[in-house]
Amino acid sequence: MPGREVLPSTLRRSPEKAQDTWAKTHDSAVETYGEGQRSHRTAFAALKHSFEKVGDHWEPKGAKGPSDAQAAGGGPARRAPTAGGVDANANKEHLLDVAKRLNVRGRSRMTKAELVGAIQKANARSTGESLAREKSRAREKGRNRR
């Protein structure tokens, strides 16, 4: 299945370049591994080298490279946790800026690791809210057709 047809919602709200990166990598991974979770993980791994998740979408990173220790490790797949799209390798000032944009409370007193965790939670919350709005609009659209 072409990557554009299975594009995650967070990528539909992201720049065209992010969508292209994910879709092209996904399509290539499907040829190698077949459709499924491994192809999706491969596409997200490629995306995370150039983009970071901020709220309910992906934005270009200041510098290309691995986003966390899991991505930097390479080699065979491990079950180590990732930073979920947060650029955990960014400096603390950048993380504070992202946390401010996401209205994370108490951010000025957080360590770098705490900021990464708080941004992950804020991203998940923002994505959930966006999905809920999309579902609500779809239901409303369905009612208007009747």
MDTraj code that builds the backbone (N, CA, C; nanometers):
import mdtraj as md
import numpy as np

residues = "MET PRO GLY ARG GLU VAL LEU PRO SER THR LEU ARG ARG SER PRO GLU LYS ALA GLN ASP THR TRP ALA LYS THR HIS ASP SER ALA VAL GLU THR TYR GLY GLU GLY GLN ARG SER HIS ARG THR ALA PHE ALA ALA LEU LYS HIS SER PHE GLU LYS VAL GLY ASP HIS TRP GLU PRO LYS GLY ALA LYS GLY PRO SER ASP ALA GLN ALA ALA GLY GLY GLY PRO ALA ARG ARG ALA PRO THR ALA GLY GLY VAL ASP ALA ASN ALA ASN LYS GLU HIS LEU LEU ASP VAL ALA LYS ARG LEU ASN VAL ARG GLY ARG SER ARG MET THR LYS ALA GLU LEU VAL GLY ALA ILE GLN LYS ALA ASN ALA ARG SER THR GLY GLU SER LEU ALA ARG GLU LYS SER ARG ALA ARG GLU LYS GLY ARG ASN ARG ARG".split()
xyz = np.array([
    [0.0856, -0.1175, 0.0000],
    [0.0000, 0.0000, 0.0000],
    [0.0897, 0.1232, 0.0000],
    [0.0699, 0.2142, -0.0946],
    [0.1542, 0.3334, -0.1004],
    [0.1473, 0.4151, 0.0284],
    [0.2630, 0.4705, 0.0656],
    [0.2749, 0.5464, 0.1896],
    [0.1755, 0.6601, 0.2016],
    [0.1422, 0.7246, 0.0926],
    [0.0469, 0.8369, 0.0968],
    [-0.0913, 0.7920, 0.1440],
    [-0.1261, 0.6666, 0.1194],
    [-0.2575, 0.6166, 0.1587],
    [-0.2657, 0.5826, 0.3069],
    [-0.1521, 0.5582, 0.3709],
    [-0.1511, 0.5222, 0.5122],
    [-0.0790, 0.6274, 0.5963],
    [-0.0705, 0.7483, 0.5443],
    [-0.0012, 0.8577, 0.6114],
    [-0.0658, 0.8855, 0.7477],
    [0.0118, 0.8761, 0.8562],
    [-0.0446, 0.9040, 0.9891],
    [-0.0977, 1.0474, 0.9993],
    [-0.1939, 1.0682, 1.0858],
    [-0.2584, 1.1994, 1.0979],
    [-0.1591, 1.3089, 1.1343],
    [-0.0602, 1.2768, 1.2167],
    [0.0367, 1.3796, 1.2544],
    [0.1155, 1.4270, 1.1324],
    [0.1347, 1.3397, 1.0367],
    [0.2061, 1.3788, 0.9146],
    [0.1160, 1.4534, 0.8177],
    [-0.0128, 1.4252, 0.8191],
    [-0.1053, 1.5010, 0.7326],
    [-0.1084, 1.6479, 0.7737],
    [-0.0742, 1.6773, 0.8993],
    [-0.0712, 1.8151, 0.9488],
    [0.0700, 1.8746, 0.9435],
    [0.1609, 1.8093, 0.8744],
    [0.3016, 1.8463, 0.8712],
    [0.3431, 1.8957, 0.7330],
    [0.4629, 1.9551, 0.7230],
    [0.5101, 2.0036, 0.5931],
    [0.5200, 1.8919, 0.4890],
    [0.5093, 1.9312, 0.3644],
    [0.5166, 1.8379, 0.2512],
    [0.6451, 1.7553, 0.2549],
    [0.7560, 1.8170, 0.2910],
    [0.8855, 1.7476, 0.2961],
    [0.8797, 1.6322, 0.3964],
    [0.8170, 1.6540, 0.5108],
    [0.8036, 1.5477, 0.6110],
    [0.7175, 1.4339, 0.5553],
    [0.6099, 1.4694, 0.4883],
    [0.5225, 1.3692, 0.4286],
    [0.5976, 1.2884, 0.3233],
    [0.6747, 1.3583, 0.2386],
    [0.7518, 1.2899, 0.1344],
    [0.8543, 1.1946, 0.1947],
    [0.9255, 1.2407, 0.2976],
    [1.0271, 1.1578, 0.3633],
    [0.9648, 1.0298, 0.4159],
    [0.8544, 1.0439, 0.4879],
    [0.7884, 0.9266, 0.5468],
    [0.7355, 0.8333, 0.4377],
    [0.6664, 0.8904, 0.3387],
    [0.6032, 0.8075, 0.2354],
    [0.7070, 0.7319, 0.1519],
    [0.8131, 0.7998, 0.1114],
    [0.9157, 0.7334, 0.0295],
    [0.9854, 0.6226, 0.1083],
    [1.0179, 0.6504, 0.2341],
    [1.0823, 0.5483, 0.3158],
    [0.9877, 0.4319, 0.3415],
    [0.8627, 0.4622, 0.3678],
    [0.7633, 0.3579, 0.3912],
    [0.7507, 0.2675, 0.2690],
    [0.7396, 0.3286, 0.1518],
    [0.7239, 0.2493, 0.0293],
    [0.8447, 0.1591, 0.0059],
    [0.9634, 0.2116, 0.0303],
    [1.0848, 0.1319, 0.0143],
    [1.0880, 0.0176, 0.1162],
    [1.0489, 0.0478, 0.2395],
    [1.0482, -0.0542, 0.3446],
    [0.9452, -0.1630, 0.3150],
    [0.8321, -0.1257, 0.2561],
    [0.7303, -0.2248, 0.2209],
    [0.7867, -0.3219, 0.1176],
    [0.8648, -0.2709, 0.0221],
    [0.9266, -0.3582, -0.0774],
    [1.0232, -0.4572, -0.0116],
    [1.0918, -0.4114, 0.0931],
    [1.1911, -0.4947, 0.1600],
    [1.1281, -0.5878, 0.2633],
    [1.0426, -0.5322, 0.3510],
    [0.9898, -0.6076, 0.4647],
    [0.8448, -0.6504, 0.4503],
    [0.7731, -0.5921, 0.3555],
    [0.6300, -0.6163, 0.3457],
    [0.5545, -0.5130, 0.4268],
    [0.4247, -0.5041, 0.4038],
    [0.3412, -0.4075, 0.4756],
    [0.3329, -0.4461, 0.6235],
    [0.3321, -0.3481, 0.7096],
    [0.3164, -0.3760, 0.8514],
    [0.3960, -0.2827, 0.9392],
    [0.4015, -0.3214, 1.0645],
    [0.4622, -0.2379, 1.1681],
    [0.6092, -0.2061, 1.1404],
    [0.6826, -0.3023, 1.0879],
    [0.8252, -0.2787, 1.0633],
    [0.8458, -0.1676, 0.9591],
    [0.7626, -0.1647, 0.8577],
    [0.7717, -0.0601, 0.7563],
    [0.7390, 0.0767, 0.8160],
    [0.6401, 0.0809, 0.9035],
    [0.6040, 0.2066, 0.9685],
    [0.7171, 0.2549, 1.0597],
    [0.7749, 0.1633, 1.1368],
    [0.8854, 0.2013, 1.2264],
    [1.0045, 0.2520, 1.1468],
    [1.0326, 0.1883, 1.0348],
    [1.1434, 0.2302, 0.9499],
    [1.1190, 0.3708, 0.8957],
    [0.9974, 0.3977, 0.8527],
    [0.9631, 0.5299, 0.7998],
    [0.9748, 0.6370, 0.9076],
    [0.9277, 0.6060, 1.0284],
    [0.9396, 0.7035, 1.1375],
    [1.0852, 0.7255, 1.1760],
    [1.1665, 0.6216, 1.1720],
    [1.3086, 0.6368, 1.2040],
    [1.3755, 0.7328, 1.1063],
    [1.3439, 0.7214, 0.9792],
    [1.4001, 0.8123, 0.8787],
    [1.3493, 0.9544, 0.9008],
    [1.2218, 0.9672, 0.9308],
    [1.1611, 1.0980, 0.9544],
    [1.2283, 1.1698, 1.0710],
    [1.2570, 1.0958, 1.1780],
    [1.3125, 1.1554, 1.2992],
    [1.4537, 1.2099, 1.2816],
    [1.5223, 1.1743, 1.1718],
    [1.6559, 1.2294, 1.1479],
    [1.6491, 1.3748, 1.1024],
    [1.5374, 1.4151, 1.0436],
    [1.5253, 1.5513, 0.9919],
    [1.4127, 1.6316, 1.0561],
    [1.3221, 1.5640, 1.1261],
    [1.2053, 1.6307, 1.1830],
    [1.1856, 1.5890, 1.3281],
    [1.1182, 1.6750, 1.4034],
    [1.0818, 1.6417, 1.5409],
    [0.9332, 1.6669, 1.5593],
    [0.8722, 1.5904, 1.6477],
    [0.7298, 1.6059, 1.6727],
    [0.7104, 1.7201, 1.7721],
    [0.6260, 1.8138, 1.7341],
    [0.5919, 1.9267, 1.8202],
    [0.4404, 1.9355, 1.8217],
    [0.3816, 1.8996, 1.9336],
    [0.2357, 1.8990, 1.9421],
    [0.1768, 1.7909, 1.8550],
    [0.0908, 1.8312, 1.7610],
    [0.0208, 1.7333, 1.6777],
    [0.0764, 1.7236, 1.5361],
    [0.2004, 1.7718, 1.5163],
    [0.2605, 1.7677, 1.3832],
    [0.4128, 1.7576, 1.3933],
    [0.4786, 1.7476, 1.2785],
    [0.6241, 1.7357, 1.2717],
    [0.6819, 1.8635, 1.2133],
    [0.7946, 1.9097, 1.2701],
    [0.8627, 2.0300, 1.2227],
    [1.0082, 1.9962, 1.1929],
    [1.0687, 2.0696, 1.0971],
    [1.2102, 2.0449, 1.0665],
    [1.2983, 2.0706, 1.1884],
    [1.4002, 1.9856, 1.2066],
    [1.4959, 2.0043, 1.3149],
    [1.6012, 2.1052, 1.2701],
    [1.6691, 2.1667, 1.3663],
    [1.7764, 2.2599, 1.3349],
    [1.8934, 2.1920, 1.2663],
    [1.9228, 2.0704, 1.3079],
    [2.0332, 1.9945, 1.2492],
    [1.9898, 1.8494, 1.2328],
    [2.0286, 1.7904, 1.1216],
    [1.9931, 1.6510, 1.0968],
    [2.0735, 1.5597, 1.1872],
    [2.0151, 1.4469, 1.2203],
    [2.0847, 1.3477, 1.2998],
    [1.9880, 1.2696, 1.3854],
    [2.0398, 1.1695, 1.4581],
    [1.9524, 1.0870, 1.5416],
    [1.8835, 1.1711, 1.6492],
    [1.7609, 1.1336, 1.6813],
    [1.6829, 1.2120, 1.7759],
    [1.6962, 1.1633, 1.9200],
    [1.7479, 1.0427, 1.9391],
    [1.7625, 0.9899, 2.0749],
    [1.8654, 0.8776, 2.0740],
    [1.8936, 0.8227, 2.1901],
    [1.9951, 0.7175, 2.2019],
    [1.9577, 0.5938, 2.1214],
    [1.8313, 0.5592, 2.1157],
    [1.7864, 0.4431, 2.0386],
    [1.8195, 0.4622, 1.8910],
    [1.7920, 0.5811, 1.8382],
    [1.8185, 0.6078, 1.6966],
    [1.9676, 0.6122, 1.6668],
    [2.0460, 0.6555, 1.7617],
    [2.1907, 0.6652, 1.7413],
    [2.2571, 0.5278, 1.7444],
    [2.1942, 0.4302, 1.8085],
    [2.2544, 0.2983, 1.8266],
    [2.2747, 0.2196, 1.7003],
    [2.1799, 0.2269, 1.6072],
    [2.1907, 0.1500, 1.4837],
    [2.1859, 0.0004, 1.5107],
    [2.2252, -0.0773, 1.4140],
    [2.2286, -0.2223, 1.4312],
    [2.0907, -0.2844, 1.4365],
    [2.0829, -0.4066, 1.4858],
    [1.9538, -0.4762, 1.4910],
    [1.8564, -0.4062, 1.5862],
    [1.7289, -0.4234, 1.5574],
    [1.6254, -0.3591, 1.6380],
    [1.6322, -0.4058, 1.7830],
    [1.6259, -0.3096, 1.8726],
    [1.6226, -0.3390, 2.0157],
    [1.4890, -0.2914, 2.0703],
    [1.4555, -0.3347, 2.1869],
    [1.3297, -0.2939, 2.2494],
    [1.3500, -0.1753, 2.3431],
    [1.4548, -0.0960, 2.3228],
    [1.4788, 0.0211, 2.4058],
    [1.3754, 0.1282, 2.3724],
    [1.3341, 0.2057, 2.4719],
    [1.2349, 0.3108, 2.4462],
    [1.2949, 0.4236, 2.3622],
    [1.2091, 0.4890, 2.2846],
    [1.2513, 0.6048, 2.2073],
    [1.1918, 0.7291, 2.2728],
    [1.2278, 0.8447, 2.2203],
    [1.1747, 0.9696, 2.2740],
    [1.0464, 1.0099, 2.2025],
    [0.9910, 0.9215, 2.1225],
    [0.8610, 0.9460, 2.0604],
    [0.8560, 1.0650, 1.9674],
    [0.9653, 1.0920, 1.8984],
    [0.9672, 1.2046, 1.8052],
    [1.0250, 1.3311, 1.8636],
    [1.0449, 1.3343, 1.9957],
    [1.1077, 1.4498, 2.0593],
    [1.2570, 1.4419, 2.0301],
    [1.3168, 1.5543, 1.9949],
    [1.4604, 1.5571, 1.9663],
    [1.5361, 1.5615, 2.0991],
    [1.5530, 1.4444, 2.1602],
    [1.6176, 1.4351, 2.2916],
    [1.7650, 1.4733, 2.2864],
    [1.8234, 1.4771, 2.1670],
    [1.9633, 1.5176, 2.1535],
    [1.9794, 1.6684, 2.1388],
    [1.8687, 1.7415, 2.1302],
    [1.8746, 1.8874, 2.1202],
    [1.9228, 1.9448, 2.2530],
    [1.9701, 2.0687, 2.2481],
    [2.0154, 2.1313, 2.3730],
    [1.8954, 2.1696, 2.4600],
    [1.9224, 2.1973, 2.5857],
    [1.8162, 2.2250, 2.6817],
    [1.7380, 2.3508, 2.6435],
    [1.8054, 2.4491, 2.5877],
    [1.7365, 2.5726, 2.5479],
    [1.6297, 2.5435, 2.4422],
    [1.6636, 2.4577, 2.3472],
    [1.5662, 2.4212, 2.2439],
    [1.4476, 2.3481, 2.3071],
    [1.4768, 2.2547, 2.3949],
    [1.3690, 2.1809, 2.4617],
    [1.2813, 2.2744, 2.5441],
    [1.3422, 2.3722, 2.6101],
    [1.2641, 2.4706, 2.6860],
    [1.1737, 2.5509, 2.5928],
    [1.2242, 2.5865, 2.4747],
    [1.1444, 2.6600, 2.3773],
    [1.0249, 2.5767, 2.3306],
    [1.0490, 2.4504, 2.2997],
    [0.9402, 2.3616, 2.2568],
    [0.8389, 2.3464, 2.3706],
    [0.8876, 2.3265, 2.4926],
    [0.7985, 2.3116, 2.6082],
    [0.7145, 2.4379, 2.6291],
    [0.7742, 2.5531, 2.6070],
    [0.7004, 2.6792, 2.6203],
    [0.5895, 2.6860, 2.5162],
    [0.6206, 2.6489, 2.3918],
    [0.5204, 2.6507, 2.2854],
    [0.4054, 2.5553, 2.3144],
    [0.4345, 2.4484, 2.3884],
    [0.3321, 2.3488, 2.4226],
    [0.2679, 2.3757, 2.5585],
    [0.3039, 2.4884, 2.6200],
    [0.2493, 2.5289, 2.7505],
    [0.2736, 2.4253, 2.8596],
    [0.3947, 2.3711, 2.8645],
    [0.4306, 2.2753, 2.9688],
    [0.4580, 2.3535, 3.0965],
    [0.3866, 2.3201, 3.2005],
    [0.4041, 2.3891, 3.3290],
    [0.5263, 2.3373, 3.4034],
    [0.5949, 2.4275, 3.4728],
    [0.7103, 2.3905, 3.5540],
    [0.8354, 2.3625, 3.4728],
    [0.8353, 2.3979, 3.3468],
    [0.9455, 2.3643, 3.2573],
    [1.0790, 2.4245, 3.2988],
    [1.0765, 2.5420, 3.3586],
    [1.2029, 2.6086, 3.3933],
    [1.2791, 2.5349, 3.5034],
    [1.2113, 2.4516, 3.5797],
    [1.2764, 2.3770, 3.6880],
    [1.3091, 2.2330, 3.6486],
    [1.2790, 2.1956, 3.5246],
    [1.2985, 2.0570, 3.4822],
    [1.4391, 2.0321, 3.4307],
    [1.4835, 1.9082, 3.4507],
    [1.6086, 1.8642, 3.3889],
    [1.5806, 1.8367, 3.2412],
    [1.6843, 1.8127, 3.1664],
    [1.6677, 1.7829, 3.0238],
    [1.5815, 1.6584, 3.0040],
    [1.6085, 1.5537, 3.0807],
    [1.5309, 1.4297, 3.0697],
    [1.3843, 1.4535, 3.1060],
    [1.3593, 1.5335, 3.2070],
    [1.2209, 1.5642, 3.2459],
    [1.1508, 1.6441, 3.1362],
    [1.2249, 1.7349, 3.0718],
    [1.1664, 1.8114, 2.9614],
    [1.1248, 1.7200, 2.8472],
    [1.2113, 1.6248, 2.8136],
    [1.1788, 1.5300, 2.7064],
    [1.0502, 1.4560, 2.7401],
    [1.0388, 1.4061, 2.8625],
    [0.9179, 1.3347, 2.9041],
    [0.7946, 1.4235, 2.9022],
    [0.8088, 1.5467, 2.9483],
    [0.6954, 1.6393, 2.9513],
    [0.6519, 1.6764, 2.8094],
    [0.7475, 1.6925, 2.7196],
    [0.7137, 1.7232, 2.5800],
    [0.6437, 1.6040, 2.5158],
    [0.6899, 1.4824, 2.5455],
    [0.6229, 1.3628, 2.4937],
    [0.4763, 1.3610, 2.5367],
    [0.4511, 1.3889, 2.6636],
    [0.3134, 1.3895, 2.7142],
    [0.2316, 1.4990, 2.6474],
    [0.2901, 1.6178, 2.6325],
    [0.2183, 1.7278, 2.5683],
    [0.1884, 1.6946, 2.4220],
    [0.2844, 1.6312, 2.3538],
    [0.2622, 1.5902, 2.2149],
    [0.1465, 1.4915, 2.2062],
    [0.1456, 1.3932, 2.2939],
    [0.0392, 1.2916, 2.2932],
    [-0.0970, 1.3567, 2.3197],
    [-0.0998, 1.4478, 2.4141],
    [-0.2248, 1.5174, 2.4468],
    [-0.2731, 1.5989, 2.3255],
    [-0.1816, 1.6712, 2.2632],
    [-0.2159, 1.7535, 2.1476],
    [-0.2645, 1.6688, 2.0303],
    [-0.1979, 1.5571, 2.0063],
    [-0.2386, 1.4674, 1.8988],
    [-0.3770, 1.4101, 1.9269],
    [-0.4014, 1.3707, 2.0510],
    [-0.5327, 1.3184, 2.0889],
    [-0.6429, 1.4209, 2.0687],
    [-0.6142, 1.5448, 2.1055],
    [-0.7133, 1.6515, 2.0872],
    [-0.7417, 1.6744, 1.9391],
    [-0.6381, 1.6716, 1.8567],
    [-0.6565, 1.6900, 1.7121],
    [-0.7389, 1.5772, 1.6524],
    [-0.7101, 1.4544, 1.6945],
    [-0.7870, 1.3394, 1.6443],
    [-0.9335, 1.3505, 1.6857],
    [-0.9575, 1.3943, 1.8087],
    [-1.0954, 1.4105, 1.8564],
    [-1.1684, 1.5169, 1.7736],
    [-1.0993, 1.6268, 1.7420],
    [-1.1606, 1.7314, 1.6589],
    [-1.1920, 1.6779, 1.5192],
    [-1.0993, 1.5996, 1.4625],
    [-1.1220, 1.5424, 1.3294],
    [-1.2423, 1.4490, 1.3298],
    [-1.2536, 1.3653, 1.4326],
    [-1.3678, 1.2733, 1.4425],
    [-1.4979, 1.3497, 1.4584],
    [-1.4948, 1.4564, 1.5376],
    [-1.6140, 1.5377, 1.5593],
    [-1.6586, 1.6034, 1.4292],
    [-1.5620, 1.6561, 1.3527],
    [-1.5942, 1.7170, 1.2236],
    [-1.6524, 1.6132, 1.1277],
    [-1.5973, 1.4932, 1.1272],
    [-1.6462, 1.3867, 1.0390],
    [-1.7887, 1.3481, 1.0766],
    [-1.8168, 1.3387, 1.2074],
    [-1.9537, 1.3063, 1.2518],
    [-2.0497, 1.4173, 1.2102],
    [-2.0074, 1.5413, 1.2289],
    [-2.0909, 1.6558, 1.1938],
    [-2.1178, 1.6588, 1.0438],
    [-2.0157, 1.6292, 0.9666],
    [-2.0296, 1.6255, 0.8213],
    [-2.1293, 1.5163, 0.7815],
    [-2.1220, 1.4013, 0.8483],
    [-2.2145, 1.2914, 0.8228],
    [-2.3581, 1.3286, 0.8543],
    [-2.3782, 1.4031, 0.9626],
    [-2.5134, 1.4460, 1.0005],
    [-2.5689, 1.5454, 0.8989],
    [-2.4833, 1.6312, 0.8478],
    [-2.5284, 1.7324, 0.7511],
    [-2.5667, 1.6715, 0.6168],
    [-2.5173, 1.5520, 0.5879],
    [-2.5495, 1.4868, 0.4607],
    [-2.6869, 1.4225, 0.4649],
    [-2.7367, 1.3961, 0.5826],
    [-2.8659, 1.3255, 0.5956],
    [-2.9832, 1.4145, 0.5693],
])
top = md.Topology()
chain = top.add_chain()
for i, resn in enumerate(residues, 1):
    res = top.add_residue(resn, chain, resSeq=i)
    for name in ("N", "CA", "C"):
        top.add_atom(name, md.element.get_by_symbol(name[0]), res)
traj = md.Trajectory(xyz[None], top)
